């Protein structure tokens, strides 16, 4: 008597992102793990550069993939654009970062209204000062903050998240020519802004 074994677990899709997209539509949890494996690093790098904080970036990565999973559970996000899930994920990350920035701002305002705490040393500044790239990231973020928001977001997506012009256009919901024009204007302004923030 011959017995054949059946696999009960799901193997993650090994093909391109279109296969992964179909598996996510079928609510395959392994597909979410594969999506994370492929793009968590890109989302994290984008979030670190956007916030200047590794801790906030970690939170943004978690929020991005939870939101991505929930979106597939609520509604079909439609066809995959340009054959890659990366622009879609970065669009989600962009929204999550905006939400968390607003939440941090509200928390800061709340804390400023509270009585002064007892005198306890705060070591967070000393730890942040040890990170070699922290000062550079702050200078770049300050220069970018001086740009109009649409130019800043375009720079972040194309240079930091390393999206193509076409993919950045998808994330921003504009034409490719608009992305190119924004990049051109921002590149002309940035050297002087960086010099001011050194």
C-alpha positions in Angstrom: 0.0 0.0 0.0 1.5 3.3 -1.1 0.7 6.5 0.8 1.2 9.9 -0.7 1.8 12.8 1.6 0.0 16.1 1.0 1.5 19.4 2.0 -0.8 21.4 4.2 1.4 24.4 4.5 1.6 27.1 1.8 4.8 27.9 0.1 5.3 31.6 -0.7 5.2 32.5 -4.3 8.7 32.3 -5.9 7.8 34.2 -9.1 7.5 37.9 -9.7 5.4 40.4 -7.8 2.4 39.5 -9.9 2.4 36.0 -8.5 2.8 37.5 -5.0 -0.1 39.9 -5.7 -2.4 37.0 -6.6 -1.4 35.1 -3.4 -2.1 38.2 -1.3 -5.6 38.4 -3.0 -6.1 34.8 -1.9 -5.2 35.9 1.7 -2.1 33.7 1.8 -0.2 34.7 5.0 3.0 33.3 3.5 2.7 35.9 0.7 2.7 38.7 3.3 6.0 37.2 4.7 7.4 37.2 1.2 6.3 40.7 0.6 8.0 41.7 3.8 11.2 39.9 2.8 11.3 41.6 -0.6 10.5 45.2 0.5 10.9 45.8 4.2 14.4 47.0 3.7 13.3 49.6 1.1 10.4 50.8 3.2 12.7 51.0 6.3 15.4 53.0 4.3 12.7 55.4 3.0 11.3 55.9 6.6 14.7 56.4 8.2 15.5 59.2 5.7 12.1 60.7 6.1 12.0 60.7 9.9 15.7 60.7 10.8 15.0 58.1 13.4 15.5 54.3 13.3 12.9 53.8 16.0 10.2 55.7 14.1 11.3 53.9 10.9 10.8 50.5 12.6 7.3 51.6 13.6 6.5 52.8 10.1 7.6 49.5 8.5 5.3 47.5 10.9 2.4 49.9 10.2 3.0 49.7 6.4 2.8 45.9 6.2 -0.2 45.7 8.6 -2.0 48.3 6.5 -1.1 46.4 3.3 -2.5 43.2 4.7 -5.7 44.9 5.8 -6.1 46.6 2.4 -6.2 43.2 0.8 -8.7 42.0 3.3 -11.1 45.0 2.8 -10.9 45.7 -0.9 -9.0 44.5 -3.9 -6.3 47.2 -4.4 -6.5 46.6 -8.2 -3.8 45.5 -10.6 -0.2 45.7 -9.8 1.3 48.9 -11.4 4.6 48.5 -13.4 5.1 44.9 -12.2 6.4 45.9 -8.7 4.7 46.1 -5.3 7.3 48.6 -4.1 5.6 51.8 -5.3 2.3 50.7 -3.7 4.1 49.9 -0.4 5.9 53.2 -0.4 2.6 55.0 -1.0 1.3 53.3 2.1 4.5 54.1 4.0 4.1 57.7 3.0 0.6 57.9 4.5 1.7 56.1 7.6 4.6 58.5 8.1 2.2 61.5 7.7 -0.1 60.0 10.3 2.6 59.2 12.8 4.1 62.7 12.4 0.7 64.2 13.2 0.4 61.9 16.2 3.9 62.8 17.5 3.1 66.5 17.1 -0.1 66.1 19.1 1.8 64.2 21.8 4.5 66.8 21.9 2.0 69.6 22.3 0.3 67.6 25.1 3.6 67.0 26.9 4.6 70.7 26.7 1.4 71.6 28.5 2.3 69.2 31.4 4.2 70.3 34.5 8.0 69.9 34.3 9.1 66.4 35.3 11.6 65.7 38.1 15.2 66.2 37.0 16.2 62.9 35.4 19.0 62.8 32.9 17.9 62.2 29.3 20.4 60.0 27.5 18.6 59.9 24.2 20.5 62.9 22.8 23.9 61.4 23.7 22.9 58.1 21.9 21.7 59.9 18.9 24.9 61.9 18.7 26.9 58.7 18.4 25.1 57.7 15.2 27.5 58.8 12.4 24.8 59.6 9.9 22.5 61.4 12.2 23.9 64.9 11.6 24.1 64.4 7.9 20.5 63.1 7.8 19.4 66.2 9.9 21.1 68.6 7.5 19.6 66.9 4.5 16.1 66.8 6.1 16.4 70.5 7.0 17.3 71.3 3.4 14.5 69.2 2.1 12.1 70.8 4.5 12.7 74.1 2.8 11.5 72.7 -0.5 7.8 72.7 -1.4 6.2 69.5 -0.2 5.6 68.1 -3.7 9.3 68.5 -4.6 10.5 67.1 -1.3 8.3 64.0 -1.7 9.5 63.5 -5.2 13.2 63.7 -4.1 12.5 61.2 -1.3 10.9 58.7 -3.6 13.4 58.9 -6.5 16.6 59.2 -4.6 16.0 57.8 -1.2 13.6 55.0 -2.1 15.3 54.6 -5.5 12.0 54.4 -7.4 12.1 54.9 -11.2 10.5 58.1 -12.6 7.5 55.9 -13.7 7.0 54.3 -10.2 7.4 57.7 -8.4 4.7 59.0 -10.7 2.4 56.1 -9.7 3.0 56.8 -6.0 2.4 60.5 -6.3 -0.5 60.2 -8.8 1.1 62.6 -11.3 2.5 62.3 -14.9 6.1 61.3 -15.4 6.9 64.7 -16.9 5.7 66.3 -13.7 8.1 64.1 -11.7 11.0 65.1 -13.9 10.1 68.8 -13.6 9.9 68.6 -9.9 13.3 66.8 -9.7 14.9 69.4 -11.9 13.6 72.3 -9.8 14.6 70.6 -6.5 18.1 69.8 -7.8 18.7 73.4 -8.6 17.7 74.6 -5.2 19.2 71.9 -3.0 23.0 72.8 -3.1 22.3 76.2 -1.6 19.9 74.8 1.0 22.4 72.2 2.1 25.1 74.8 2.5 22.7 76.9 4.7 22.0 73.8 6.9 25.6 72.6 7.5 
